[in-house]
Amino acid sequence: MEIIGNGVDIVDNKRIKNSLKNKNFINRIFTRNEINRSKKLVNKTNYFAKRFAAKEAFVKAIGEGFRNNINFQNIDITNDKKGKPIINISINVKKFIKKKFKLNKYKIFLSLSDEKNHSIAY
């Protein structure tokens, strides 16, 4: 398997905590599914911080950033039944990857971690 890129992002949890006070921030950055899944959680700050970092790390890995029809809403971070983080991407992102890397089939790996002050995604 060929690796086409990797990305990493670290976030100051305090910055995300302050941003979460703004509903526009939440709705612009996170998908409806991510928002709904957060309602069951006590520590929403770290939950959202890890997802923010994951989206940033992903666009770094594909070498694009948030442009060319790729935005935060095109990337949904979830977990499987055992807790493993998963990136789900929109058709726009899939088309971008197909065009840029000439790939129809690929795997996306994600690792998330957090502490009191920081969250990181790789």
C-alpha positions in Angstrom: 0.0 0.0 0.0 1.3 3.4 -1.0 1.1 6.3 1.5 0.0 9.4 -0.3 0.3 11.8 2.7 0.1 12.2 6.4 -1.0 15.1 8.5 -1.0 16.2 12.1 -2.7 18.9 14.0 -2.6 20.0 17.6 -5.3 22.2 19.2 -5.4 24.2 22.4 -8.6 22.9 24.1 -9.2 26.3 25.7 -9.4 27.9 22.2 -12.1 25.4 21.2 -13.9 25.8 24.5 -14.2 29.5 23.9 -15.2 29.0 20.2 -18.0 26.5 21.2 -19.9 29.5 22.8 -20.5 30.6 19.2 -23.3 28.6 17.5 -22.0 29.8 14.1 -18.6 28.2 14.8 -20.2 24.9 15.7 -22.5 24.8 12.7 -19.7 25.8 10.3 -17.1 23.4 11.5 -19.0 20.3 12.6 -21.5 18.1 10.8 -25.0 17.5 12.1 -24.0 13.9 13.0 -21.0 15.1 15.1 -23.2 17.7 16.9 -25.8 15.1 17.6 -23.3 12.5 18.9 -21.9 15.2 21.3 -25.2 15.6 23.1 -24.5 12.4 25.1 -21.1 13.6 26.3 -20.0 15.4 29.4 -16.7 16.7 28.0 -17.8 18.4 24.8 -14.6 20.5 24.6 -12.2 17.6 24.1 -14.7 15.8 21.8 -14.9 18.8 19.4 -11.2 19.7 19.8 -10.2 16.2 18.6 -12.6 16.4 15.6 -11.3 19.9 14.7 -7.7 18.7 14.8 -8.7 15.6 12.7 -10.2 17.7 10.0 -7.2 20.0 9.9 -4.8 17.0 9.8 -6.7 15.3 7.0 -6.6 18.3 4.7 -2.9 18.6 5.4 -2.4 14.9 4.5 -4.0 15.4 1.1 -2.1 18.6 0.6 -5.0 20.8 -0.1 -6.3 22.7 2.9 -9.8 24.1 2.9 -10.3 25.2 -0.7 -11.4 23.7 -4.0 -14.8 22.7 -2.7 -13.4 21.1 0.5 -14.7 22.5 3.7 -15.1 21.3 7.3 -18.6 20.0 6.6 -17.2 17.6 4.0 -15.4 15.6 6.7 -17.2 13.7 9.5 -15.3 12.1 12.3 -17.0 9.2 14.1 -15.9 6.1 16.0 -16.5 2.4 15.3 -18.1 0.1 18.0 -14.7 -0.4 19.7 -13.9 3.3 19.7 -11.5 3.5 16.8 -11.8 6.9 15.1 -13.0 7.0 11.5 -13.0 9.7 8.8 -16.0 9.8 6.5 -15.6 12.1 3.5 -18.1 13.6 1.1 -18.4 13.0 -2.6 -16.5 16.3 -3.2 -13.5 15.1 -1.3 -13.6 11.7 -2.9 -13.6 13.3 -6.4 -10.7 15.5 -5.4 -8.7 12.5 -4.2 -9.5 10.6 -7.4 -8.4 13.5 -9.6 -5.3 14.4 -7.7 -3.9 11.0 -6.8 -5.6 8.9 -9.6 -7.0 6.6 -6.9 -10.4 4.9 -6.7 -9.6 2.8 -3.7 -7.7 3.9 -0.6 -7.7 3.7 3.2 -7.7 6.6 5.6 -6.1 6.1 9.0 -6.7 8.4 12.0 -5.4 8.6 15.5 -6.8 11.0 18.1 -5.6 11.8 21.6 -6.3 14.4 24.2 -5.1 15.7 27.5 -6.4 18.5 29.7 -4.9 21.3 27.6 -4.4 19.9 24.2 -5.9 17.5 21.6 -4.0 16.0 18.7 -4.9 14.2 15.5 -2.6 12.2 13.2 
